[in-house]
Amino acid sequence: MIKNDDQPAVCKSSLIEQLNSLKREDEMLYNILAVDIWALAKTMDEYQPGFWASFMKNREQALKRFIDEVVKSKPVDVKRPPFLR
């Protein structure tokens, strides 16, 4: 049997190329979503002034409540140091 030493290098470069492609596609999707959200916020601000500010205020309150609930429901592990509980 003849071994081909170039095979792992070809597979590695192909894998790196696929990962880079996925990274570019992910970044493109993220940018598209950012533009969509900006357009939605801009449109809503035109129809209902102050929409974005009130949305962000509500989002901040909801996030704080969520974090409080997660902290309350987290079981206390006495074996862990206090700063990791």
C-alpha positions in Angstrom: 0.0 0.0 0.0 1.2 3.5 -0.8 0.8 6.1 1.8 0.0 9.6 0.7 1.5 12.1 3.2 -0.3 15.0 1.5 -3.7 13.8 2.5 -3.7 15.1 6.1 -2.5 18.5 4.8 -5.2 18.6 2.2 -7.9 17.7 4.7 -6.5 20.3 7.2 -6.5 23.1 4.6 -10.0 22.1 3.5 -11.3 22.1 7.0 -9.7 25.5 7.7 -11.2 26.8 4.5 -14.7 25.6 5.6 -14.3 27.1 9.0 -13.3 30.4 7.5 -16.3 30.3 5.2 -18.6 29.6 8.2 -17.1 32.5 10.1 -17.7 34.8 7.2 -21.3 33.6 6.8 -21.9 34.0 10.5 -20.6 37.6 10.4 -22.7 38.4 7.4 -25.8 37.0 9.1 -25.1 39.0 12.2 -24.7 42.2 10.1 -27.9 41.5 8.2 -29.8 41.1 11.5 -28.3 44.3 12.9 -29.5 46.2 9.9 -33.0 44.6 10.2 -33.2 45.6 13.9 -32.0 49.1 13.1 -34.6 49.5 10.4 -37.3 48.2 12.6 -36.3 50.6 15.5 -36.0 53.5 13.1 -39.5 52.8 11.6 -41.1 52.4 15.0 -39.5 55.6 16.3 -41.1 57.5 13.3 -44.6 56.1 14.1 -44.2 56.2 17.9 -41.6 58.6 19.2 -39.6 57.2 22.1 -40.3 53.6 21.2 -36.6 52.5 21.1 -35.8 54.2 24.5 -38.8 52.5 26.2 -38.0 49.2 24.5 -34.4 49.3 25.9 -35.6 50.3 29.3 -38.1 47.4 29.4 -35.3 45.1 28.1 -33.0 46.2 30.9 -35.6 45.6 33.6 -36.4 42.1 32.1 -32.8 41.2 32.1 -32.3 42.2 35.7 -35.4 40.1 36.7 -34.1 37.2 34.8 -30.6 37.4 36.4 -32.3 37.7 39.9 -34.4 34.6 39.2 -31.4 32.6 38.0 -29.4 33.6 41.1 -32.3 32.7 43.4 -32.9 29.3 41.8 -29.2 28.3 41.6 -28.5 25.6 44.2 -25.9 26.6 46.8 -22.8 24.4 46.8 -21.0 24.8 50.1 -17.9 23.1 48.7 -17.3 25.9 46.3 -15.7 29.2 47.4 -18.1 32.1 48.0 -17.0 34.0 44.9 -17.9 31.0 42.7 -21.3 30.3 44.3 
